[in-house]
């Protein structure tokens, strides 16, 4: 395990979700006490969805939460595979976060227009209080994929030729995702173990481009390497 990160090694994906929920609520309370709002970047995926369903049952100062998305698929706004649709169903429609504090990515406009529109939103938001990320079995995070080259100075990227469908997406950049008070990376499943091993061996994976002094990794037993 990389010693520069804080590792939460848990038994099951449900326990990962419970730990993440608890720590997100703690981060929100701290941020709101410090500066009156909590700026949270959401991730897509099955483990984050578990987290959102737990958050929806929790008590929080929802009116001071500000919500962003790490990436989005270029699909119609109501498509079931959009991260924003999943987050709305699991959390955002269930709690009292003001709608004007929820910033969906306009990926339905296409990668370039969607990225340009979200660039302004990200610029106004930085630094985030908490960024929630997952990791794919190829070491990708958000929609930052192995072998893709982006302008490191951009806040958002237009993504083409994604190895996972759909091929066109919009992603916040690694530099912007790294610009946060803290980052939680959720990793579950045996299919992630090889990527964890490569990451800990300093292989150049997209997840390794996330750089921050306060990264916590919440991982289940199946994904943990010996």
JOGINOR-V422525 format. One record per helix or strand of 2 or more residues. SS is the DSSP state (H for helix, E for strand). FROM is the first residue (numbers start at 0). TO is the last residue. If there is no record, write none. Layout:
# JOGINOR-V422525
ss = (SS/SS)
from = (FROM/FROM)
to = (TO/TO)
This chain:
# JOGINOR-V422525
ss = (E/H/E/H/H/E/E/H/H/E/H/H/E/E/E/H/E/H/H/E/H)
from = (5/12/37/45/61/64/70/82/98/101/106/110/127/155/168/173/179/189/205/214/220)
to = (9/34/41/55/63/68/72/91/100/102/108/124/133/158/171/177/186/199/208/219/222)
